[in-house]
Amino acid sequence: MHERVRFIGELGKRILFVDFSSCSARQVEEIARKLPDLVMLEPRNSVLLLVDFTGASFDLDAIRTMKESAVFDKPYIKKSAWLGAKAVPQEFQEEIKSFSGRELPAFKTRQEAVTWLVQE
C-alpha cells in the first residue's frame, strides 16, 4: 500500500486514510488512481474514508482522476470525510460530488471528521 494511503485505527474503528496533504497535482492523480484497487478489496458499504487535502495542488487531470475514483469507490464507501477541503477549488468539489453522486462533507479538524465517521 502506498505510504499516503493506509488503514488507521480511530475510536475502535478501521478508517482508510488518504493523505494528499502538500501533494503536487501529479501526486494527487497518482494516489487517486490507486484507490479503487484498494477499496474494491473491502466489503461493499464498509469503508470509512478520511481524506486530507491540506496544502494539496490540483489540475484538470488530478480532478478527473479523483472523479473517476469516487465513482468506482462508491459501492464500497460507507462514509467519507474531507479535511483541508479549502485546498480544493469549490467548482472542483461540486464537480466531484455531482459526477460521483456521493456526499463529501468537509471538516475543520481531524478529530471532528473521525468522530463523524465512526458514528452509526
N, C-alpha and C positions, 0 to 999 in steps of 0.2 A: 504494500500500500504506500502511496506517496506520503512523504512526511507532512504535507499540508492537509492530508485527508486521513482522519483516523477516528476510531471509536473511543469515546471517553465515558467514564462513569460519573454521573452527576445525580445527587439526590436519589441514589438507588436505581437509576435508570441508565440504559445504554443509549448514548447520543452520538450520531455521526457528526463530527466537527469538521467543517471545511474552512480552512484558513486562507482567504485571499488577501489578508492584510498586507499592505505595502507591495503588492504584486504589480508587475507591468501588465499591460493588456495581453501580451503574448502568454505570460504565465497564467493569467486568468483563463484564457482559452484552453491551454494545455490541461490545467486542473479540471475544468468543467467537462472536457472531452472524456476524462477517465471516470467521472462519477456514475454514469449509467451502468457500466460494467460491475461496479462495486455494489451499488444499490440493488440491482436486479438479482443479486445473490441472496438477498434477505426476503423473508416472507412478505407477501402483499400487505399493504396498510399497516406496516410495523415500524418503519424508520422514523425516528425523531431526528430532525436535521437542524443543525445550528451552523449558520454561515456568517463569517466575519469579513466584511468588505472594507474595513477601516484603512484608509490611505491607498486603496487599490486604484488602478487606472483601467480604462475601458476604451475599446474601439468597436467598430461595427462587427468585426469578426468575433471578438470576445462575447459581445451581446448575442449574436446569432447562435454561438455555441451554447451559451447559457440557456437560451430559449429552447433549443433542441433538447438539451439535457433535462430541463424541467419537464418537458413533455414525456420523455421516456421514463423518468423517475416517478411521475405522478401516481401510478398504481401502487407503488411501494412506500410512499411517504405518508405517514400518519399525520405529522405536524411538522412545520418548518418555521424557523425564526431567523431574522436577519439582524446583524449588528453592523454598525457603520454604514447604514444604507444611504447616508448623505453623500457617500463617495460615488454612488450610482446615480447618474442623472435621472431626474424624475420621469422624463419621457421614456427612458430605457426601462425603468421599473414598471411603468404601466404596460409597455410593450411585452415584457416578460410575463407579467400577470395575465394579460389578455391572451397571449399565444399559448401559454401553458394551462390556463383555466384553473390556476392554483392561487390561493390566498398566500401572501408572503408578508406577514406582519413584521414590522421593524421595532426594535427595542433599543433603548439608550445604553443599557448595561448588560453584561453577560449574565449576571445573576437574575435580572428581570426576565431575560429570554429563557434561561434554563427553568426557572420557576414556572413560567407559562407552558413550556414544552412538556414538563412532567405532570401537569395537571390532567386528570382524566376527564 
